[in-house]
Amino acid sequence: MASSESYLQFILGQLGGLEGITSRKMMGEYLLYFRGKGFGGIYDDRLLVKRTPFSAHLSSDGREPLPYPGAKPMFFVKEVDDCAFLKRLVAGMYEELPEPKKR
């Protein structure tokens, strides 16, 4: 099932105070970036973030679904209604994320 544009807009709105949030549509889903670094995505209308020490610390239920077959597990974020939590999560993950690969 592909993710909806309306769910993407909801998540982007929740992260609205962070400068540098972007998204890219990829095969019916959406990849999410903060200041050029990929931190997660929207898969089947669920917000999933990469595994980092910071995201592991804040993960509420420890669920690690696969965004698609063959992918690395990611943390499911159920607190999408909490703007402050989402912003803290993404900002806290930033330093732990790898630099984007140069093309």
LINGILIN-V676030 format. One record per residue. RES is the residue in one small letter. PHI is phi in whole degrees, 0 to 359 (NA if undefined). Layout:
# LINGILIN-V676030
res & phi
RES & PHI
RES & PHI
This chain:
# LINGILIN-V676030
res & phi
m & NA
a & 282
s & 279
s & 268
e & 299
s & 293
y & 291
l & 302
q & 297
f & 299
i & 296
l & 298
g & 296
q & 295
l & 264
g & 306
g & 280
l & 271
e & 285
g & 98
i & 276
t & 225
s & 222
r & 216
k & 284
m & 215
m & 52
g & 85
e & 241
y & 228
l & 270
l & 242
y & 229
f & 233
r & 52
g & 89
k & 261
g & 288
f & 247
g & 171
g & 189
i & 250
y & 232
d & 53
d & 55
r & 230
l & 273
l & 239
v & 238
k & 296
r & 278
t & 223
p & 304
f & 292
s & 293
a & 295
h & 295
l & 269
s & 297
s & 280
d & 242
g & 73
r & 293
e & 230
p & 287
l & 271
p & 293
y & 198
p & 303
g & 89
a & 277
k & 285
p & 298
m & 230
f & 276
f & 277
v & 255
k & 266
e & 273
v & 290
d & 278
d & 260
c & 304
a & 298
f & 298
l & 299
k & 296
r & 296
l & 299
v & 294
a & 296
g & 290
m & 284
y & 309
e & 294
e & 273
l & 278
p & 290
e & 294
p & 298
k & 288
k & 281
r & 263
